[in-house]
């Protein structure tokens, strides 16, 4: 951190000159980047800002207007202050025109009552500045080493947040795009107070820049994401204006979190890694020609004809997830497929899911094949994971859709009662579909686009218009029924609907508009339910 003007005035070289602050005493916290000795008045174009200008005043103009212009020009380029030695031109005090101009623009002016050794002052200040910058570089390098080490380790987000809080001395919060808290290290503060009404407070701090400090909340906020896909924000609750090091810290922590999400992979056997690469290549559309997946599968010892294919997903509960559990699940599923004599690729999809690309025998129905395979899977992997199946397809190009369907089914079935051997897409409804995609950044962006202005209005004004909208939509747009449910008179309810329509700039008589808003509310509920559960 650069020394302040107050720090500079306390240096022995300046104290020897008996400095007196004669204007701008409330601005002594301004940073001093450098010292510039100048005996000319036309120097503003030579400066970059942050300089302390030292002068004997010998060349200062006698004209009051020219003096004022001299001060305002220096203020315009961001000079930190002007120090004038008395004795050469001004004997006991500086001209009133100079002081008045300095007060008008908030420029600190210091008179030096004794002869000053400008070279000594310059050396002392520059030594202090360079020392501070060197220390800043050392701290920046230390931050780089810490967060690079965390990236190499594959540290989990809670570890990254803990290090960020320890190094900054401030609470740190990680949130998603709908302002739901994903992780937090309060750094010794009361978590209840730190996170109280978090969503409303966070909505009041929009991300107008990649990294910004919001003076009203005292938050230093940076966006978290990589490869063009942003998925959250990291908040450092630092209070006053952050230091340069705090800004560097929060950005490095955000980068570590983004890299962790991109690079995290679990230990698998070579066969499982090969299968996973093929499956994820299909799901992520990595192959320019989808038939390449069949070629790669055949080369890996799993001949698939490209007909009668189905994607299965074995979904672990969050509590039972982990590298070892996932590895056991994948190996158990591969053995079950071999016992059933069904050609299959088996590999992990992410931390809690294992994918199975299965070829259904030509003369066997999908239901019969699953009835035969599911009990074997249960024997090998236990009752913990949910077995979910996508649609059967005769085109390798449709396998991705089959996997996405299976993923939907698995996530919803995990929270549904019953003890079925396997689940398929017809078991889903709209709430289940939204439940699956609640962590998808695209859905979160959709929720913000549809409801963000209303949620922000409620947070800003302490209003409760969002529940009113919910009553209206839940009642099938029956205003009388909705007003009764909300325990409001019809005129009061109608007035609030008009206000909602104005805030959202939306026609609440439009069926399509209301459908879109209702879906957004259900999606918001899914995100909140995950965090409260």
C-alpha positions as CSV (number, residue, x, y, z in Angstrom):
1,X,0.0,0.0,0.0
2,X,1.4,3.5,-0.9
3,X,2.2,5.8,2.0
4,X,-0.4,8.5,2.7
5,X,0.4,12.2,2.8
6,X,0.2,12.1,6.6
7,X,2.8,9.3,6.5
8,X,5.1,11.4,4.3
9,X,4.8,14.5,6.6
10,X,5.9,12.3,9.5
11,X,9.2,11.4,7.8
12,X,12.3,13.0,9.5
13,X,13.4,14.7,6.3
14,X,10.1,16.6,6.1
15,X,9.7,17.2,9.8
16,X,13.0,19.0,9.8
17,X,11.4,21.6,7.5
18,X,8.6,22.2,10.0
19,X,5.6,21.5,7.7
20,X,2.3,23.1,8.4
21,X,-0.9,22.0,6.6
22,X,-2.5,25.3,5.6
23,X,-5.3,23.8,3.3
24,X,-6.9,20.4,2.9
25,X,-6.2,19.0,6.3
26,X,-9.1,16.6,5.8
27,X,-7.3,15.1,2.8
28,X,-4.2,13.8,4.5
29,X,-5.1,10.2,3.8
30,X,-4.5,10.6,0.1
31,X,-1.8,8.3,-1.2
32,X,1.5,9.6,-2.4
33,X,3.0,7.7,-5.4
34,X,6.0,9.9,-6.0
35,X,7.7,13.3,-5.4
36,X,8.1,15.9,-8.1
37,X,10.3,19.0,-7.6
38,X,9.1,21.8,-9.9
39,X,9.9,25.5,-10.2
40,X,7.6,26.1,-13.1
41,X,3.9,26.5,-13.1
42,X,3.2,24.8,-16.5
43,X,3.8,21.3,-15.3
44,X,0.4,19.5,-15.0
45,X,0.9,17.8,-18.4
46,X,4.1,16.2,-17.1
47,X,2.4,14.5,-14.2
48,X,0.3,11.3,-13.9
49,X,-1.3,11.7,-10.5
50,X,-0.4,10.8,-7.0
51,X,2.7,13.1,-6.8
52,X,3.6,15.5,-4.0
53,X,4.9,18.6,-5.7
54,X,7.8,20.4,-3.9
55,X,8.5,24.0,-4.8
56,X,10.2,27.1,-3.4
57,X,7.4,29.2,-5.1
58,X,10.0,31.3,-6.8
59,X,8.3,30.9,-10.2
60,X,4.7,31.2,-9.0
61,X,2.8,33.9,-10.7
62,X,1.7,37.1,-8.9
63,X,-1.6,37.2,-10.6
64,X,-4.4,35.7,-8.5
65,X,-6.2,34.1,-11.5
66,X,-3.0,32.4,-12.7
67,X,-2.4,31.1,-9.1
68,X,-5.9,29.6,-9.1
69,X,-5.3,28.0,-12.5
70,X,-2.0,26.5,-11.3
71,X,-3.8,24.8,-8.4
72,X,-6.8,23.6,-10.4
73,X,-4.6,22.2,-13.2
74,X,-2.7,20.2,-10.6
75,X,-5.9,19.0,-9.0
76,X,-7.2,17.9,-12.4
77,X,-4.4,15.4,-12.9
78,X,-4.7,14.0,-9.4
79,X,-1.7,15.5,-7.6
80,X,-1.6,14.4,-3.9
81,X,-0.5,17.8,-2.5
82,X,1.7,20.9,-2.9
83,X,4.5,21.7,-0.5
84,X,5.9,25.3,-0.7
85,X,9.1,26.4,1.1
86,X,8.8,29.8,2.7
87,X,11.6,32.3,2.5
88,X,12.4,32.6,-1.2
89,X,9.3,34.3,-2.4
90,X,6.7,34.0,0.3
91,X,8.2,34.9,3.7
92,X,5.5,34.2,6.4
93,X,2.4,32.9,4.6
94,X,1.2,31.7,1.2
95,X,-1.1,33.9,-0.9
96,X,-4.9,33.8,-0.2
97,X,-5.7,33.1,-3.8
98,X,-3.7,29.9,-3.8
99,X,-5.2,28.8,-0.5
100,X,-8.8,29.6,-1.6
101,X,-8.3,27.6,-4.8
102,X,-6.9,24.7,-2.9
103,X,-9.9,24.7,-0.5
104,X,-12.2,24.8,-3.5
105,X,-10.7,21.7,-5.2
106,X,-9.8,19.8,-2.0
107,X,-6.1,20.0,-2.6
108,X,-3.8,19.7,0.5
109,X,-1.2,22.5,0.7
110,X,1.7,22.4,3.1
111,X,4.0,25.3,3.9
112,X,7.6,24.5,5.0
113,X,8.6,27.0,7.6
114,X,12.3,26.2,7.4
115,X,14.7,25.7,4.4
116,X,14.1,22.2,3.1
117,X,16.5,19.8,1.6
118,X,14.5,18.7,-1.4
119,X,16.9,15.9,-2.4
120,X,16.7,14.3,1.1
121,X,12.9,14.6,1.1
122,X,12.7,13.0,-2.4
123,X,15.0,10.2,-1.3
124,X,13.1,9.5,1.9
125,X,9.7,9.4,0.2
126,X,10.9,7.4,-2.8
127,X,12.6,4.9,-0.4
128,X,9.3,4.6,1.5
129,X,7.3,4.1,-1.7
130,X,9.6,1.5,-3.1
131,X,9.7,-0.3,0.2
132,X,5.9,-0.4,0.3
133,X,5.7,-1.6,-3.3
134,X,8.3,-4.3,-2.6
135,X,6.3,-5.5,0.3
136,X,3.2,-5.5,-1.8
137,X,5.0,-7.6,-4.4
138,X,6.1,-10.1,-1.7
139,X,2.5,-10.4,-0.4
140,X,1.2,-10.8,-3.9
141,X,3.7,-13.5,-4.6
142,X,2.7,-15.2,-1.3
143,X,-1.0,-15.1,-2.4
144,X,0.0,-16.5,-5.8
145,X,1.8,-19.4,-4.1
146,X,-1.1,-20.2,-1.7
147,X,-3.8,-20.3,-4.3
148,X,-1.6,-22.0,-6.9
149,X,-1.0,-24.7,-4.2
150,X,-4.7,-25.0,-3.6
151,X,-5.4,-25.4,-7.3
152,X,-2.8,-28.1,-7.6
153,X,-4.1,-29.9,-4.6
154,X,-7.6,-29.8,-6.0
155,X,-8.8,-28.2,-2.8
156,X,-12.5,-28.2,-2.1
157,X,-14.4,-24.8,-2.1
158,X,-14.6,-24.7,1.7
159,X,-10.8,-24.9,2.0
160,X,-10.4,-22.1,-0.6
161,X,-12.9,-19.9,1.4
162,X,-11.1,-20.7,4.6
163,X,-7.7,-19.5,3.2
164,X,-9.3,-16.4,1.7
165,X,-10.8,-15.5,5.0
166,X,-7.6,-16.1,6.9
167,X,-5.4,-14.1,4.6
168,X,-7.8,-11.2,4.3
169,X,-9.0,-11.1,7.9
170,X,-12.6,-10.7,6.5
171,X,-15.7,-12.9,6.1
172,X,-16.0,-14.5,2.7
173,X,-19.1,-15.8,1.0
174,X,-19.6,-17.7,-2.2
175,X,-23.0,-17.4,-3.9
176,X,-24.6,-18.6,-7.1
177,X,-26.2,-16.5,-9.8
178,X,-29.6,-16.4,-8.0
179,X,-27.8,-15.0,-4.9
180,X,-28.1,-18.3,-2.9
181,X,-25.2,-19.0,-0.6
182,X,-23.0,-21.9,-1.7
183,X,-20.3,-21.6,0.9
184,X,-19.2,-19.2,3.7
185,X,-16.3,-18.6,6.1
186,X,-17.4,-16.0,8.6
187,X,-13.9,-15.6,10.0
188,X,-15.1,-15.5,13.6
189,X,-18.2,-13.4,13.0
190,X,-21.7,-14.5,13.8
191,X,-22.9,-16.5,10.7
192,X,-26.5,-15.6,11.5
193,X,-25.8,-11.9,11.3
194,X,-23.5,-12.2,8.3
195,X,-26.0,-14.2,6.2
196,X,-29.3,-12.5,7.5
197,X,-31.4,-11.5,4.5
198,X,-28.5,-12.4,2.3
199,X,-30.4,-12.7,-1.0
200,X,-32.1,-9.3,-0.6
201,X,-28.8,-7.6,0.4
202,X,-26.9,-9.3,-2.4
203,X,-29.4,-8.2,-5.1
204,X,-28.8,-4.6,-4.1
205,X,-25.1,-5.0,-5.2
206,X,-25.2,-5.7,-9.0
207,X,-22.2,-6.9,-10.8
208,X,-21.6,-3.9,-13.2
209,X,-17.9,-4.9,-13.4
210,X,-15.9,-8.1,-13.1
211,X,-14.6,-6.9,-9.7
212,X,-16.1,-4.0,-7.8
213,X,-16.3,-2.5,-4.3
214,X,-19.8,-1.4,-3.1
215,X,-19.3,1.4,-0.5
216,X,-22.9,1.1,0.8
217,X,-22.5,-2.6,1.8
218,X,-18.7,-2.6,2.2
219,X,-18.5,-5.7,-0.1
220,X,-15.7,-6.4,-2.5
221,X,-17.4,-8.6,-5.1
222,X,-15.8,-10.6,-8.0
223,X,-17.5,-12.9,-10.5
224,X,-16.6,-16.6,-10.5
225,X,-16.4,-18.5,-13.7
226,X,-14.1,-19.7,-16.5
227,X,-14.2,-20.4,-20.2
228,X,-16.9,-17.8,-20.7
229,X,-19.3,-19.4,-18.3
230,X,-19.9,-17.5,-15.0
231,X,-21.6,-19.5,-12.3
232,X,-21.3,-17.4,-9.1
233,X,-19.9,-14.5,-7.2
234,X,-17.3,-14.3,-4.4
235,X,-17.9,-11.7,-1.7
236,X,-15.3,-10.3,0.6
237,X,-17.0,-8.4,3.4
238,X,-14.2,-5.9,4.0
239,X,-16.1,-2.7,5.0
240,X,-14.0,0.3,4.0
241,X,-12.4,0.7,0.6
242,X,-10.3,-2.5,0.0
243,X,-6.5,-2.5,-0.3
244,X,-4.9,-3.6,-3.5
245,X,-3.9,-6.8,-1.9
246,X,-7.5,-7.6,-0.9
247,X,-8.5,-7.1,-4.5
248,X,-5.8,-9.4,-5.7
249,X,-6.7,-12.0,-3.1
250,X,-10.4,-12.1,-3.9
251,X,-9.7,-12.4,-7.6
252,X,-7.1,-15.2,-7.1
253,X,-9.5,-17.1,-4.8
254,X,-12.2,-16.8,-7.5
255,X,-9.9,-18.1,-10.1
256,X,-9.0,-21.1,-7.9
257,X,-12.7,-21.9,-7.4
258,X,-13.3,-21.7,-11.1
259,X,-10.3,-23.9,-11.9
260,X,-11.4,-26.4,-9.2
261,X,-14.8,-26.7,-10.9
262,X,-13.2,-27.2,-14.3
263,X,-10.4,-29.6,-13.4
264,X,-11.8,-31.7,-10.6
265,X,-11.7,-35.4,-11.6
266,X,-11.8,-38.5,-9.5
267,X,-9.4,-41.4,-9.5
268,X,-10.7,-44.2,-11.8
269,X,-9.3,-47.3,-13.4
270,X,-7.8,-46.8,-16.9
271,X,-10.8,-48.6,-18.4
272,X,-13.3,-46.4,-16.5
273,X,-11.3,-43.3,-17.6
274,X,-11.5,-44.4,-21.2
275,X,-15.2,-45.1,-21.0
276,X,-15.8,-41.7,-19.3
277,X,-13.9,-39.9,-22.0
278,X,-16.2,-41.4,-24.7
279,X,-19.4,-40.8,-22.8
280,X,-18.6,-37.2,-21.9
281,X,-17.5,-36.7,-25.5
282,X,-21.0,-37.6,-26.6
283,X,-22.7,-35.6,-23.9
284,X,-20.5,-32.5,-24.5
285,X,-20.7,-32.9,-28.3
286,X,-17.0,-33.1,-28.5
287,X,-17.1,-35.3,-31.6
288,X,-17.6,-33.5,-35.0
289,X,-18.9,-36.8,-36.3
290,X,-21.0,-38.7,-33.6
291,X,-20.1,-42.0,-35.3
292,X,-16.6,-41.5,-33.9
293,X,-17.9,-42.5,-30.5
294,X,-18.9,-45.9,-31.9
295,X,-15.4,-46.3,-33.4
296,X,-13.8,-45.3,-30.1
297,X,-16.1,-47.7,-28.2
298,X,-15.1,-50.6,-30.5
299,X,-11.5,-49.7,-30.0
300,X,-12.0,-49.9,-26.2
301,X,-13.4,-53.4,-26.5
302,X,-17.1,-52.4,-26.4
303,X,-18.6,-53.0,-29.8
304,X,-21.8,-51.0,-30.2
305,X,-23.7,-51.2,-33.4
306,X,-25.2,-47.7,-33.1
307,X,-28.7,-49.1,-32.8
308,X,-31.0,-49.7,-29.8
309,X,-28.9,-47.5,-27.5
310,X,-30.0,-46.1,-24.1
311,X,-28.3,-43.9,-21.6
312,X,-28.5,-44.9,-17.9
313,X,-27.5,-42.7,-15.0
314,X,-26.7,-44.1,-11.5
315,X,-27.3,-41.2,-9.1
316,X,-25.6,-41.2,-5.7
317,X,-27.1,-39.2,-2.8
318,X,-24.9,-36.3,-1.8
319,X,-24.3,-37.8,1.6
320,X,-22.9,-41.0,0.1
321,X,-20.8,-39.3,-2.6
322,X,-17.0,-39.4,-2.7
323,X,-14.2,-40.7,-4.8
324,X,-14.2,-44.2,-3.4
325,X,-18.0,-44.5,-3.5
326,X,-18.0,-43.4,-7.1
327,X,-15.3,-45.7,-8.1
328,X,-17.1,-48.7,-6.5
329,X,-20.3,-47.7,-8.2
330,X,-18.7,-47.5,-11.6
331,X,-16.9,-50.8,-11.2
332,X,-20.0,-52.5,-9.8
333,X,-22.1,-51.3,-12.7
334,X,-19.5,-52.5,-15.3
335,X,-19.6,-56.0,-13.7
336,X,-23.4,-56.1,-13.7
337,X,-23.5,-55.3,-17.4
338,X,-20.9,-58.0,-18.2
339,X,-23.0,-60.5,-16.1
340,X,-26.1,-59.6,-18.1
341,X,-24.1,-59.9,-21.3
342,X,-25.0,-56.4,-22.4
343,X,-22.3,-54.3,-24.2
344,X,-21.9,-51.1,-22.2
345,X,-19.6,-48.1,-21.6
346,X,-19.5,-47.2,-17.9
347,X,-17.8,-44.1,-16.6
348,X,-18.4,-41.2,-14.1
349,X,-20.2,-38.1,-15.3
350,X,-19.5,-36.0,-12.3
351,X,-19.1,-36.2,-8.5
352,X,-22.4,-38.0,-7.9
353,X,-23.3,-39.7,-11.2
354,X,-22.1,-42.6,-13.2
355,X,-23.2,-43.0,-16.8
356,X,-23.9,-46.2,-18.6
357,X,-24.2,-46.3,-22.4
358,X,-26.1,-49.6,-23.0
359,X,-26.9,-51.5,-26.1
360,X,-30.3,-53.2,-25.9
361,X,-30.5,-56.5,-27.7
362,X,-32.4,-56.2,-31.0
363,X,-35.2,-58.5,-30.1
364,X,-35.7,-57.3,-26.5
365,X,-37.8,-54.4,-25.3
366,X,-36.2,-51.8,-23.2
367,X,-38.4,-52.6,-20.2
368,X,-37.5,-56.2,-20.3
369,X,-33.8,-55.4,-20.6
370,X,-34.0,-53.1,-17.6
371,X,-36.0,-55.6,-15.6
372,X,-33.2,-58.1,-16.2
373,X,-30.3,-55.6,-15.5
374,X,-31.6,-53.6,-12.6
375,X,-31.6,-56.5,-10.0
376,X,-28.0,-57.3,-11.0
377,X,-27.1,-53.6,-10.5
378,X,-28.8,-53.7,-7.1
379,X,-26.7,-56.7,-6.1
380,X,-23.5,-55.1,-7.2
381,X,-24.0,-51.5,-6.1
382,X,-26.5,-51.7,-3.3
383,X,-29.7,-49.7,-2.6
384,X,-28.0,-46.3,-2.3
385,X,-27.9,-45.0,-5.9
386,X,-31.0,-44.4,-8.0
387,X,-31.1,-46.2,-11.4
388,X,-32.5,-43.9,-14.0
389,X,-33.0,-44.6,-17.7
390,X,-33.4,-42.3,-20.7
391,X,-35.2,-43.0,-23.9
392,X,-34.2,-45.7,-26.3
393,X,-32.8,-44.5,-29.6
394,X,-31.6,-46.0,-32.8
395,X,-29.3,-43.0,-33.6
396,X,-26.0,-42.3,-31.9
397,X,-26.8,-38.6,-32.4
398,X,-29.7,-38.9,-30.0
399,X,-27.7,-40.6,-27.2
400,X,-26.9,-37.2,-25.6
401,X,-30.7,-36.6,-25.2
402,X,-31.1,-40.0,-23.6
403,X,-28.4,-39.2,-21.1
404,X,-29.9,-35.8,-20.3
405,X,-33.3,-37.5,-19.7
406,X,-31.7,-40.1,-17.4
407,X,-30.0,-37.4,-15.5
408,X,-33.3,-35.5,-15.0
409,X,-35.0,-38.7,-13.8
410,X,-32.2,-39.6,-11.4
411,X,-32.1,-36.3,-9.7
412,X,-35.9,-36.1,-9.2
413,X,-36.3,-39.8,-8.2
414,X,-33.6,-39.3,-5.5
415,X,-36.1,-37.2,-3.5
416,X,-39.3,-39.3,-4.2
417,X,-40.7,-42.0,-2.0
418,X,-40.9,-45.5,-3.3
419,X,-38.6,-48.5,-3.9
420,X,-38.7,-49.0,-7.6
421,X,-35.8,-50.8,-9.2
422,X,-35.4,-48.1,-11.8
423,X,-37.1,-44.9,-13.0
424,X,-37.9,-43.4,-16.4
425,X,-38.8,-40.0,-17.8
426,X,-42.7,-40.4,-17.5
427,X,-42.2,-40.1,-13.7
428,X,-41.2,-36.5,-14.1
429,X,-43.4,-33.4,-13.8
430,X,-42.6,-29.7,-14.2
431,X,-41.4,-29.3,-10.6
432,X,-39.2,-32.3,-11.0
433,X,-37.7,-30.9,-14.2
434,X,-36.9,-27.6,-12.5
435,X,-35.5,-29.5,-9.5
436,X,-32.9,-31.1,-11.7
437,X,-31.9,-27.8,-13.4
438,X,-31.9,-25.7,-10.2
439,X,-28.0,-25.5,-10.3
440,X,-27.9,-24.8,-14.0
441,X,-26.5,-21.3,-14.7
442,X,-28.9,-20.9,-17.6
443,X,-31.9,-21.5,-15.4
444,X,-30.6,-19.1,-12.8
445,X,-30.1,-16.5,-15.4
446,X,-33.7,-17.0,-16.6
447,X,-35.0,-16.6,-13.0
448,X,-33.0,-13.3,-12.7
449,X,-34.3,-12.1,-16.0
450,X,-37.9,-12.8,-15.2
451,X,-38.1,-12.0,-11.4
452,X,-34.9,-10.0,-10.7
453,X,-36.5,-6.5,-10.8
454,X,-39.3,-7.6,-8.5
455,X,-37.1,-9.3,-6.0
456,X,-34.8,-6.3,-6.0
457,X,-37.8,-4.0,-5.5
458,X,-38.9,-6.0,-2.5
459,X,-35.4,-5.9,-1.0
460,X,-35.0,-2.2,-1.6
461,X,-38.4,-1.1,-0.3
462,X,-39.2,-3.8,2.3
463,X,-42.2,-4.7,0.2
464,X,-43.8,-8.1,-0.3
465,X,-44.9,-8.1,-3.9
466,X,-43.4,-11.4,-4.8
467,X,-45.8,-13.4,-2.6
468,X,-48.7,-11.4,-4.1
469,X,-47.6,-12.5,-7.6
470,X,-47.4,-16.1,-6.3
471,X,-51.0,-15.9,-4.9
472,X,-52.2,-14.6,-8.3
473,X,-50.5,-17.3,-10.3
474,X,-51.3,-20.2,-7.9
475,X,-55.0,-19.2,-8.2
476,X,-55.0,-19.6,-12.0
477,X,-55.1,-15.7,-12.4
478,X,-58.4,-15.6,-10.5
479,X,-58.0,-12.2,-8.8
480,X,-60.9,-12.6,-6.4
481,X,-59.6,-15.9,-5.2
482,X,-56.1,-14.7,-5.0
483,X,-57.1,-11.6,-3.0
484,X,-58.9,-13.8,-0.5
485,X,-56.0,-16.2,-0.2
486,X,-53.7,-13.2,0.4
487,X,-56.1,-11.8,3.0
488,X,-56.4,-8.5,1.2
489,X,-59.3,-6.5,-0.1
490,X,-59.8,-6.6,-3.8
491,X,-58.8,-2.9,-4.4
492,X,-55.6,-3.3,-2.4
493,X,-54.8,-6.6,-4.2
494,X,-55.5,-5.0,-7.6
495,X,-53.3,-2.0,-6.8
496,X,-50.4,-4.3,-5.9
497,X,-50.9,-6.3,-9.1
498,X,-50.6,-3.0,-11.0
499,X,-47.4,-2.2,-9.2
500,X,-46.0,-5.6,-10.0
501,X,-46.9,-5.1,-13.7
502,X,-45.1,-1.8,-13.6
503,X,-41.9,-3.1,-11.9
504,X,-41.7,-6.1,-14.2
505,X,-42.9,-4.2,-17.3
506,X,-45.1,-7.2,-17.9
507,X,-48.8,-7.8,-19.0
508,X,-50.3,-9.9,-16.2
509,X,-53.3,-10.6,-18.3
510,X,-51.1,-12.5,-20.8
511,X,-51.3,-16.3,-20.4
512,X,-47.8,-16.7,-21.8
513,X,-46.3,-14.0,-19.6
514,X,-47.9,-15.5,-16.5
515,X,-46.7,-19.0,-17.5
516,X,-43.2,-17.7,-17.8
517,X,-43.3,-16.0,-14.4
518,X,-44.8,-19.0,-12.8
519,X,-42.0,-21.3,-14.1
520,X,-39.5,-18.7,-12.8
521,X,-41.1,-18.8,-9.3
522,X,-41.0,-22.6,-9.2
523,X,-37.4,-22.6,-10.3
524,X,-36.6,-20.1,-7.5
525,X,-38.3,-22.4,-5.0
526,X,-36.2,-25.3,-6.2
527,X,-33.0,-23.3,-5.6
528,X,-34.1,-22.2,-2.2
529,X,-35.3,-25.7,-1.2
530,X,-31.9,-27.2,-2.0
531,X,-30.2,-24.7,0.3
532,X,-32.7,-25.0,3.1
533,X,-32.6,-28.8,2.9
